[in-house]
Amino acid sequence: MAREPRCRNPARGRPNFPVTMQAIGFQEAVEKILAEDKRYQAEAYSFLRDALETTLKRRKKATRKDPSAHVSGAELLEGFRIHALQECGPMTVTVLEYWGVKTCEDIGQMVFNLVNAGVFGKTDEDTVESFRHGYDFQDAFVKPFRPDPTNLSESDPNIVGT
């Protein structure tokens, strides 16, 4: 009879940052959030958590700064963008829309759902509004994969109207 695979210590190697799980675990917190707010899929919350962890690792590697330092809304949005492009590539917008995430403000709403659930921490300066004017999803996630129309015109002038 085959044994089920066992998980190794999932916390090993994870940064110690103020985004702590308080009295309840992450999954339990997400389940409670989803019971009250059905706008976003559970996968979107897990992806956001992973994007935050990746942002903190990238920051520590680049600056050797303490990974427990606060992450601003703008820094999290940029980390989310980079993580999404790396993980989903040209399918990013499709995946995020499937999860209910269509704008930077949606990311902020998820962050504050996790803050209110006691999973993420915040400072007095942190607001949902700080996520509102982040970036346009088409520019951030679609544009990097569009071919340069000038290159298309050079190879075959009939492809792109000139």
Secondary structure, 3 states (H helix, E strand, C coil): CCCCCCCCCCCCCCCCCCCCCCCCCHHHHHHHHHHHCCCCCHHHHHHHHHHHHHHHHHHHHHHCCCCCCCCCHHHHHHHHHHHHHHHHHHHHHHHHHHCCCCCHHHHHHHHHHHHHCCCCCCCCCCCCHHHHCCCCHHHHHHHHHCCCHHHHHHHCCCCCCC
